[in-house]
Amino acid sequence: MSGFNRSFTLLRAAMRHQLIPKANITAKPAKHALSAGEQVIALSVMFVTILGPSGWILSHLEDYKHRPGAAQE
């Protein structure tokens, strides 16, 4: 048990002296404002890209369950 305490003490000492850099975050207005049409197109593309494949798989789930040539029980 003392070996565990000694290693824990060494880890704690090593972690104490690490320097963590500050993030350079600034809040500024956008350089180019997006129109409402551009926002709609961007959100539509993201929606189709993320949910399209999931919807395809879920809508064809029965096809994947009953593959031709698979052993029937």
N, CA, C and O atoms as CSV, one atom per row, in Angstrom:
chain,resi,resn,atom,element,x,y,z
A,1,MET,N,N,0.822,-1.192,0.000
A,1,MET,CA,C,0.000,0.000,0.000
A,1,MET,C,C,0.866,1.255,0.000
A,1,MET,O,O,0.487,2.276,-0.574
A,2,SER,N,N,2.038,1.178,0.650
A,2,SER,CA,C,2.900,2.364,0.691
A,2,SER,C,C,3.453,2.689,-0.697
A,2,SER,O,O,3.708,3.854,-1.003
A,3,GLY,N,N,3.642,1.661,-1.544
A,3,GLY,CA,C,4.092,1.904,-2.916
A,3,GLY,C,C,3.062,2.695,-3.703
A,3,GLY,O,O,3.403,3.568,-4.501
A,4,PHE,N,N,1.797,2.375,-3.464
A,4,PHE,CA,C,0.714,3.106,-4.131
A,4,PHE,C,C,0.704,4.566,-3.683
A,4,PHE,O,O,0.560,5.467,-4.509
A,5,ASN,N,N,0.855,4.805,-2.373
A,5,ASN,CA,C,0.866,6.172,-1.849
A,5,ASN,C,C,2.055,6.954,-2.395
A,5,ASN,O,O,1.924,8.132,-2.726
A,6,ARG,N,N,3.208,6.307,-2.491
A,6,ARG,CA,C,4.408,6.978,-2.985
A,6,ARG,C,C,4.232,7.366,-4.458
A,6,ARG,O,O,4.586,8.475,-4.858
A,7,SER,N,N,3.679,6.438,-5.268
A,7,SER,CA,C,3.486,6.758,-6.687
A,7,SER,C,C,2.422,7.844,-6.856
A,7,SER,O,O,2.535,8.695,-7.739
A,8,PHE,N,N,1.387,7.815,-6.009
A,8,PHE,CA,C,0.363,8.846,-6.068
A,8,PHE,C,C,0.947,10.208,-5.713
A,8,PHE,O,O,0.585,11.214,-6.324
A,9,THR,N,N,1.839,10.252,-4.739
A,9,THR,CA,C,2.490,11.503,-4.346
A,9,THR,C,C,3.355,12.044,-5.482
A,9,THR,O,O,3.371,13.250,-5.729
A,10,LEU,N,N,4.069,11.165,-6.168
A,10,LEU,CA,C,4.895,11.590,-7.294
A,10,LEU,C,C,4.039,12.131,-8.440
A,10,LEU,O,O,4.394,13.129,-9.068
A,11,LEU,N,N,2.922,11.473,-8.707
A,11,LEU,CA,C,2.034,11.962,-9.759
A,11,LEU,C,C,1.446,13.319,-9.409
A,11,LEU,O,O,1.362,14.202,-10.262
A,12,ARG,N,N,1.043,13.486,-8.169
A,12,ARG,CA,C,0.467,14.752,-7.741
A,12,ARG,C,C,1.504,15.872,-7.837
A,12,ARG,O,O,1.170,16.987,-8.240
A,13,ALA,N,N,2.757,15.591,-7.472
A,13,ALA,CA,C,3.817,16.594,-7.551
A,13,ALA,C,C,4.103,16.963,-9.005
A,13,ALA,O,O,4.365,18.126,-9.311
A,14,ALA,N,N,4.054,15.981,-9.895
A,14,ALA,CA,C,4.312,16.256,-11.311
A,14,ALA,C,C,3.195,17.094,-11.918
A,14,ALA,O,O,3.457,17.963,-12.750
A,15,MET,N,N,1.976,16.849,-11.519
A,15,MET,CA,C,0.839,17.586,-12.075
A,15,MET,C,C,0.747,19.007,-11.526
A,15,MET,O,O,0.181,19.883,-12.179
A,16,ARG,N,N,1.281,19.241,-10.365
A,16,ARG,CA,C,1.176,20.543,-9.719
A,16,ARG,C,C,1.936,21.617,-10.483
A,16,ARG,O,O,1.515,22.774,-10.481
A,17,HIS,N,N,3.039,21.273,-11.133
A,17,HIS,CA,C,3.911,22.271,-11.728
A,17,HIS,C,C,3.741,22.412,-13.237
A,17,HIS,O,O,4.599,22.999,-13.897
A,18,GLN,N,N,2.669,21.893,-13.787
A,18,GLN,CA,C,2.454,22.048,-15.225
A,18,GLN,C,C,1.854,23.415,-15.518
A,18,GLN,O,O,0.956,23.883,-14.817
A,19,LEU,N,N,2.368,24.046,-16.569
A,19,LEU,CA,C,1.842,25.333,-16.998
A,19,LEU,C,C,0.744,25.104,-18.030
A,19,LEU,O,O,0.924,24.348,-18.985
A,20,ILE,N,N,-0.367,25.747,-17.834
A,20,ILE,CA,C,-1.481,25.633,-18.759
A,20,ILE,C,C,-1.596,26.962,-19.504
A,20,ILE,O,O,-1.819,27.999,-18.880
A,21,PRO,N,N,-1.446,26.944,-20.836
A,21,PRO,CA,C,-1.510,28.204,-21.584
A,21,PRO,C,C,-2.931,28.763,-21.599
A,21,PRO,O,O,-3.915,28.023,-21.589
A,22,LYS,N,N,-3.001,30.076,-21.623
A,22,LYS,CA,C,-4.288,30.743,-21.705
A,22,LYS,C,C,-4.799,30.691,-23.133
A,22,LYS,O,O,-4.027,30.803,-24.086
A,23,ALA,N,N,-6.085,30.523,-23.271
A,23,ALA,CA,C,-6.687,30.519,-24.601
A,23,ALA,C,C,-6.816,31.953,-25.099
A,23,ALA,O,O,-7.165,32.858,-24.342
A,24,ASN,N,N,-6.533,32.144,-26.366
A,24,ASN,CA,C,-6.642,33.457,-26.989
A,24,ASN,C,C,-8.019,33.584,-27.634
A,24,ASN,O,O,-8.148,33.429,-28.848
A,25,ILE,N,N,-9.033,33.859,-26.849
A,25,ILE,CA,C,-10.387,33.940,-27.357
A,25,ILE,C,C,-10.840,35.396,-27.338
A,25,ILE,O,O,-10.802,36.064,-26.305
A,26,THR,N,N,-11.265,35.863,-28.491
A,26,THR,CA,C,-11.797,37.228,-28.578
A,26,THR,C,C,-13.147,37.176,-29.267
A,26,THR,O,O,-13.366,36.355,-30.157
A,27,ALA,N,N,-14.031,38.030,-28.865
A,27,ALA,CA,C,-15.354,38.090,-29.471
A,27,ALA,C,C,-15.416,39.300,-30.382
A,27,ALA,O,O,-15.378,40.441,-29.920
A,28,LYS,N,N,-15.512,39.046,-31.677
A,28,LYS,CA,C,-15.606,40.108,-32.669
A,28,LYS,C,C,-16.760,39.785,-33.599
A,28,LYS,O,O,-17.132,38.620,-33.740
A,29,PRO,N,N,-17.322,40.779,-34.223
A,29,PRO,CA,C,-18.365,40.488,-35.213
A,29,PRO,C,C,-17.764,39.768,-36.424
A,29,PRO,O,O,-16.565,39.860,-36.684
A,30,ALA,N,N,-18.605,39.063,-37.145
A,30,ALA,CA,C,-18.148,38.318,-38.315
A,30,ALA,C,C,-17.620,39.267,-39.386
A,30,ALA,O,O,-18.116,40.384,-39.531
A,31,LYS,N,N,-16.605,38.818,-40.141
A,31,LYS,CA,C,-16.064,39.639,-41.222
A,31,LYS,C,C,-17.057,39.755,-42.366
A,31,LYS,O,O,-17.194,40.817,-42.972
A,32,HIS,N,N,-17.758,38.647,-42.664
A,32,HIS,CA,C,-18.742,38.628,-43.738
A,32,HIS,C,C,-20.058,38.114,-43.163
A,32,HIS,O,O,-20.133,36.977,-42.698
A,33,ALA,N,N,-21.075,38.934,-43.192
A,33,ALA,CA,C,-22.384,38.526,-42.681
A,33,ALA,C,C,-23.040,37.563,-43.666
A,33,ALA,O,O,-22.993,37.777,-44.877
A,34,LEU,N,N,-23.649,36.503,-43.142
A,34,LEU,CA,C,-24.357,35.540,-43.977
A,34,LEU,C,C,-25.811,35.956,-44.118
A,34,LEU,O,O,-26.453,36.368,-43.152
A,35,SER,N,N,-26.312,35.844,-45.323
A,35,SER,CA,C,-27.721,36.165,-45.533
A,35,SER,C,C,-28.582,35.016,-45.016
A,35,SER,O,O,-28.077,33.935,-44.714
A,36,ALA,N,N,-29.866,35.260,-44.919
A,36,ALA,CA,C,-30.785,34.221,-44.436
A,36,ALA,C,C,-30.791,33.026,-45.376
A,36,ALA,O,O,-30.882,31.885,-44.923
A,37,GLY,N,N,-30.697,33.272,-46.672
A,37,GLY,CA,C,-30.663,32.178,-47.647
A,37,GLY,C,C,-29.436,31.296,-47.484
A,37,GLY,O,O,-29.527,30.070,-47.552
A,38,GLU,N,N,-28.290,31.927,-47.267
A,38,GLU,CA,C,-27.060,31.156,-47.063
A,38,GLU,C,C,-27.133,30.326,-45.785
A,38,GLU,O,O,-26.637,29.200,-45.746
A,39,GLN,N,N,-27.745,30.872,-44.749
A,39,GLN,CA,C,-27.899,30.129,-43.504
A,39,GLN,C,C,-28.826,28.927,-43.689
A,39,GLN,O,O,-28.566,27.848,-43.158
A,40,VAL,N,N,-29.897,29.118,-44.438
A,40,VAL,CA,C,-30.832,28.013,-44.699
A,40,VAL,C,C,-30.131,26.914,-45.487
A,40,VAL,O,O,-30.294,25.733,-45.180
A,41,ILE,N,N,-29.357,27.286,-46.493
A,41,ILE,CA,C,-28.642,26.291,-47.296
A,41,ILE,C,C,-27.628,25.542,-46.428
A,41,ILE,O,O,-27.537,24.317,-46.509
A,42,ALA,N,N,-26.875,26.254,-45.609
A,42,ALA,CA,C,-25.869,25.618,-44.761
A,42,ALA,C,C,-26.505,24.655,-43.767
A,42,ALA,O,O,-26.013,23.541,-43.587
A,43,LEU,N,N,-27.586,25.067,-43.124
A,43,LEU,CA,C,-28.245,24.186,-42.166
A,43,LEU,C,C,-28.880,22.980,-42.841
A,43,LEU,O,O,-28.893,21.886,-42.275
A,44,SER,N,N,-29.412,23.173,-44.059
A,44,SER,CA,C,-29.998,22.053,-44.800
A,44,SER,C,C,-28.932,21.031,-45.166
A,44,SER,O,O,-29.155,19.827,-45.038
A,45,VAL,N,N,-27.779,21.502,-45.620
A,45,VAL,CA,C,-26.693,20.589,-45.968
A,45,VAL,C,C,-26.222,19.825,-44.734
A,45,VAL,O,O,-25.984,18.620,-44.810
A,46,MET,N,N,-26.087,20.509,-43.602
A,46,MET,CA,C,-25.674,19.820,-42.368
A,46,MET,C,C,-26.719,18.786,-41.946
A,46,MET,O,O,-26.366,17.681,-41.534
A,47,PHE,N,N,-27.995,19.139,-42.048
A,47,PHE,CA,C,-29.075,18.234,-41.679
A,47,PHE,C,C,-29.037,16.974,-42.538
A,47,PHE,O,O,-29.101,15.862,-42.014
A,48,VAL,N,N,-28.932,17.142,-43.854
A,48,VAL,CA,C,-28.923,15.991,-44.761
A,48,VAL,C,C,-27.665,15.154,-44.560
A,48,VAL,O,O,-27.726,13.926,-44.611
A,49,THR,N,N,-26.524,15.804,-44.333
A,49,THR,CA,C,-25.268,15.086,-44.171
A,49,THR,C,C,-25.275,14.225,-42.919
A,49,THR,O,O,-24.762,13.106,-42.935
A,50,ILE,N,N,-25.847,14.727,-41.839
A,50,ILE,CA,C,-25.824,13.986,-40.585
A,50,ILE,C,C,-26.976,12.991,-40.491
A,50,ILE,O,O,-26.765,11.838,-40.115
A,51,LEU,N,N,-28.190,13.421,-40.827
A,51,LEU,CA,C,-29.349,12.564,-40.621
A,51,LEU,C,C,-29.718,11.719,-41.839
A,51,LEU,O,O,-30.470,10.754,-41.703
A,52,GLY,N,N,-29.218,12.051,-43.001
A,52,GLY,CA,C,-29.533,11.286,-44.205
A,52,GLY,C,C,-29.117,9.827,-44.126
A,52,GLY,O,O,-29.963,8.953,-44.316
A,53,PRO,N,N,-27.857,9.525,-43.855
A,53,PRO,CA,C,-27.449,8.116,-43.762
A,53,PRO,C,C,-28.178,7.350,-42.658
A,53,PRO,O,O,-28.503,6.175,-42.831
A,54,SER,N,N,-28.434,8.000,-41.538
A,54,SER,CA,C,-29.153,7.335,-40.448
A,54,SER,C,C,-30.573,6.986,-40.884
A,54,SER,O,O,-31.054,5.884,-40.620
A,55,GLY,N,N,-31.231,7.910,-41.540
A,55,GLY,CA,C,-32.578,7.650,-42.024
A,55,GLY,C,C,-32.618,6.545,-43.070
A,55,GLY,O,O,-33.542,5.732,-43.087
A,56,TRP,N,N,-31.615,6.517,-43.941
A,56,TRP,CA,C,-31.545,5.467,-44.961
A,56,TRP,C,C,-31.429,4.094,-44.311
A,56,TRP,O,O,-32.129,3.156,-44.694
A,57,ILE,N,N,-30.547,3.982,-43.333
A,57,ILE,CA,C,-30.347,2.696,-42.659
A,57,ILE,C,C,-31.615,2.279,-41.923
A,57,ILE,O,O,-32.025,1.121,-42.002
A,58,LEU,N,N,-32.238,3.215,-41.208
A,58,LEU,CA,C,-33.443,2.869,-40.458
A,58,LEU,C,C,-34.602,2.500,-41.388
A,58,LEU,O,O,-35.395,1.618,-41.060
A,59,SER,N,N,-34.710,3.159,-42.533
A,59,SER,CA,C,-35.808,2.841,-43.438
A,59,SER,C,C,-35.586,1.518,-44.166
A,59,SER,O,O,-36.551,0.911,-44.628
A,60,HIS,N,N,-34.346,1.057,-44.279
A,60,HIS,CA,C,-34.044,-0.212,-44.949
A,60,HIS,C,C,-33.620,-1.292,-43.961
A,60,HIS,O,O,-32.940,-2.244,-44.343
A,61,LEU,N,N,-34.003,-1.160,-42.720
A,61,LEU,CA,C,-33.588,-2.107,-41.693
A,61,LEU,C,C,-34.105,-3.516,-41.970
A,61,LEU,O,O,-33.388,-4.493,-41.754
A,62,GLU,N,N,-35.323,-3.623,-42.439
A,62,GLU,CA,C,-35.875,-4.948,-42.749
A,62,GLU,C,C,-35.121,-5.603,-43.897
A,62,GLU,O,O,-34.953,-6.822,-43.913
A,63,ASP,N,N,-34.667,-4.808,-44.850
A,63,ASP,CA,C,-33.868,-5.370,-45.950
A,63,ASP,C,C,-32.559,-5.936,-45.439
A,63,ASP,O,O,-32.097,-6.970,-45.923
A,64,TYR,N,N,-31.956,-5.271,-44.466
A,64,TYR,CA,C,-30.696,-5.753,-43.921
A,64,TYR,C,C,-30.893,-7.005,-43.068
A,64,TYR,O,O,-29.994,-7.840,-42.972
A,65,LYS,N,N,-32.065,-7.135,-42.452
A,65,LYS,CA,C,-32.339,-8.319,-41.626
A,65,LYS,C,C,-32.529,-9.561,-42.483
A,65,LYS,O,O,-32.118,-10.652,-42.089
A,66,HIS,N,N,-33.146,-9.412,-43.650
A,66,HIS,CA,C,-33.477,-10.547,-44.510
A,66,HIS,C,C,-32.632,-10.502,-45.769
A,66,HIS,O,O,-33.128,-10.208,-46.856
A,67,ARG,N,N,-31.365,-10.794,-45.612
A,67,ARG,CA,C,-30.477,-10.838,-46.780
A,67,ARG,C,C,-30.718,-12.098,-47.581
A,67,ARG,O,O,-30.982,-13.148,-46.996
A,68,PRO,N,N,-30.636,-12.031,-48.901
A,68,PRO,CA,C,-30.764,-13.259,-49.692
A,68,PRO,C,C,-29.560,-14.170,-49.451
A,68,PRO,O,O,-28.425,-13.701,-49.368
A,69,GLY,N,N,-29.813,-15.447,-49.344
A,69,GLY,CA,C,-28.741,-16.400,-49.114
A,69,GLY,C,C,-28.421,-16.628,-47.652
A,69,GLY,O,O,-27.595,-17.482,-47.329
A,70,ALA,N,N,-29.054,-15.886,-46.764
A,70,ALA,CA,C,-28.814,-16.097,-45.337
A,70,ALA,C,C,-29.610,-17.305,-44.866
A,70,ALA,O,O,-30.656,-17.630,-45.429
A,71,ALA,N,N,-29.116,-17.955,-43.849
A,71,ALA,CA,C,-29.790,-19.134,-43.297
A,71,ALA,C,C,-31.097,-18.713,-42.631
A,71,ALA,O,O,-31.122,-17.797,-41.809
A,72,GLN,N,N,-32.179,-19.394,-42.998
A,72,GLN,CA,C,-33.500,-19.100,-42.410
A,72,GLN,C,C,-33.715,-20.008,-41.204
A,72,GLN,O,O,-33.378,-21.191,-41.243
A,73,GLU,N,N,-34.264,-19.462,-40.158
A,73,GLU,CA,C,-34.531,-20.265,-38.961
A,73,GLU,C,C,-35.950,-20.727,-38.926
A,73,GLU,O,O,-36.352,-21.416,-37.989
